[in-house]
Amino acid sequence: MAVSNIVRNLRDGELTIKDGDSNSMTVLLDQGDLSWTQRLQTIEIKDRGSISAGHLRKGDDESVALSFSARWTQLISGSGDPLQLYEMLSFRSAADLTSTSSAGEQQTLTFEFTVTDPKGAASEKIVFSKVYRETLTMSEGDDANTIAFTGKAFQTAPVVSRV
């Protein structure tokens, strides 16, 4: 099995966002700040207030929290223009997107983050299923305008595989 010791950076990553149909978009993460957090809930059972006499129990499952930001040039597309990031993340009605969740559930998307090994030996794909938005923040800046996404994937951990 090939192992690479070359550290990855923002030039090596690519985020593809997909809906439940055939719509997809590749996001240029030129700021390199895609992050996710896997949480494990633990219940502490103390014996009459004592930790040393107590024990630990597994708690409820927790969804994966994720966030990223990217630069944007426009929020919505015009006639014949490609779909814009804001439209996809906000499920704007004109974008005609299909949720990856069942009808009646919260609208979700699939996020696929591909990290290419510069050495070509150990590229990986990290897949987040049923991603839903918690916040979407647009900011104006001197150098560029940014859009920041925070949300959760309805799973305890992403699916990581070699590609």
C-alpha positions in Angstrom: 0.0 0.0 0.0 1.4 3.4 -1.0 2.0 6.0 1.7 2.8 9.6 1.0 4.5 11.9 3.5 3.8 15.1 1.5 1.6 17.5 3.4 -1.6 18.5 1.6 -2.7 22.1 1.3 -5.5 24.1 -0.4 -4.1 23.4 -3.9 -4.7 19.7 -3.4 -8.4 19.9 -2.3 -11.6 20.1 -4.3 -15.1 20.3 -2.9 -18.0 19.0 -5.1 -21.6 19.7 -4.0 -24.3 17.5 -5.4 -28.1 17.5 -5.1 -30.3 14.4 -5.3 -30.6 14.6 -9.1 -27.8 15.5 -11.6 -26.9 19.0 -10.4 -23.4 19.4 -9.1 -20.9 22.2 -8.6 -17.2 22.3 -7.8 -16.2 24.9 -5.3 -12.8 26.6 -5.5 -11.6 26.6 -1.9 -8.9 29.2 -2.4 -9.0 30.1 1.2 -8.3 26.6 2.4 -10.7 26.5 5.3 -12.9 23.5 4.9 -13.2 21.9 8.3 -15.3 19.3 10.0 -15.7 18.0 13.6 -16.7 14.5 14.7 -18.2 14.4 18.2 -18.6 11.6 20.6 -21.1 12.1 23.4 -20.1 10.4 26.7 -22.3 10.2 29.8 -20.4 10.4 33.1 -22.0 8.4 35.9 -20.5 9.3 39.3 -20.9 7.2 42.4 -22.1 9.6 45.1 -20.2 12.5 43.4 -17.0 10.5 43.0 -15.4 10.1 39.6 -13.0 7.3 40.7 -15.9 5.1 41.8 -18.1 5.9 38.8 -18.0 4.9 35.2 -18.6 6.1 31.6 -21.4 5.2 29.2 -21.7 5.9 25.5 -24.1 8.8 24.8 -26.3 9.6 21.8 -24.9 9.8 18.3 -23.8 13.3 17.1 -23.9 14.6 13.6 -20.7 15.8 11.9 -20.4 19.6 12.0 -18.8 21.1 8.9 -17.9 24.6 7.5 -16.1 26.3 4.7 -15.9 29.6 3.0 -15.2 30.6 -0.5 -14.9 33.8 -2.6 -17.9 34.7 -4.8 -18.4 36.9 -7.8 -22.2 36.8 -8.0 -24.9 35.3 -5.9 -27.5 34.3 -8.5 -27.3 33.2 -12.1 -28.8 34.9 -15.0 -30.5 33.3 -18.0 -28.1 30.7 -19.4 -25.5 31.2 -16.6 -24.2 28.3 -14.5 -25.7 27.7 -11.1 -24.1 29.8 -8.4 -23.0 28.6 -4.9 -25.5 30.8 -3.0 -28.3 29.4 -5.1 -27.3 25.8 -4.4 -26.6 26.2 -0.6 -29.9 28.1 -0.1 -32.0 25.8 -2.3 -33.2 28.8 -4.2 -36.4 27.8 -6.0 -35.2 29.1 -9.4 -32.3 26.6 -9.1 -34.6 23.6 -9.4 -32.6 21.4 -7.0 -33.6 18.0 -5.6 -32.8 17.3 -2.0 -30.8 14.2 -1.1 -33.3 13.5 1.8 -36.7 12.0 1.4 -39.8 14.2 0.7 -40.9 16.1 3.8 -37.5 16.1 5.5 -35.0 18.9 5.8 -33.4 19.8 2.4 -29.9 18.3 2.2 -27.0 18.0 -0.2 -24.0 15.7 -0.6 -20.5 17.1 -0.2 -17.6 15.3 -1.7 -14.1 16.6 -0.7 -11.3 15.1 -2.8 -7.8 15.5 -1.6 -5.2 14.8 -4.3 -1.8 13.5 -3.3 0.8 15.6 -5.1 3.0 12.4 -5.2 0.1 10.5 -6.8 0.1 7.7 -4.3 -2.6 8.3 -1.7 -5.4 10.5 -2.9 -8.6 10.4 -0.8 -12.3 11.2 -1.1 -14.2 12.3 2.0 -18.0 12.1 1.5 -20.6 13.9 3.7 -24.1 12.7 3.2 -27.3 14.6 4.0 -25.6 17.9 4.6 -28.0 20.6 5.9 -27.3 24.3 6.3 -27.4 26.0 9.7 -25.9 29.4 8.7 -24.9 31.0 5.4 -23.0 34.3 5.8 -22.1 36.6 3.0 -19.4 39.2 3.6 -18.0 42.0 1.6 -14.2 42.6 1.8 -11.4 44.7 0.5 -9.9 41.9 -1.5 -12.9 39.7 -2.2 -16.5 39.0 -1.1 -16.9 35.7 0.8 -19.7 33.2 1.5 -19.3 31.1 4.6 -21.3 27.9 5.2 -21.9 26.1 8.5 -24.0 23.0 8.7 -24.1 19.4 9.7 -24.0 16.0 7.9 -26.6 13.6 9.2 -24.0 10.9 10.0 -21.6 10.2 12.8 -18.5 10.4 10.5 -17.8 11.0 6.9 -17.0 8.1 4.6 -13.3 8.2 3.7 -11.9 6.2 0.8 -8.8 6.0 -1.4 -9.3 7.2 -5.0 
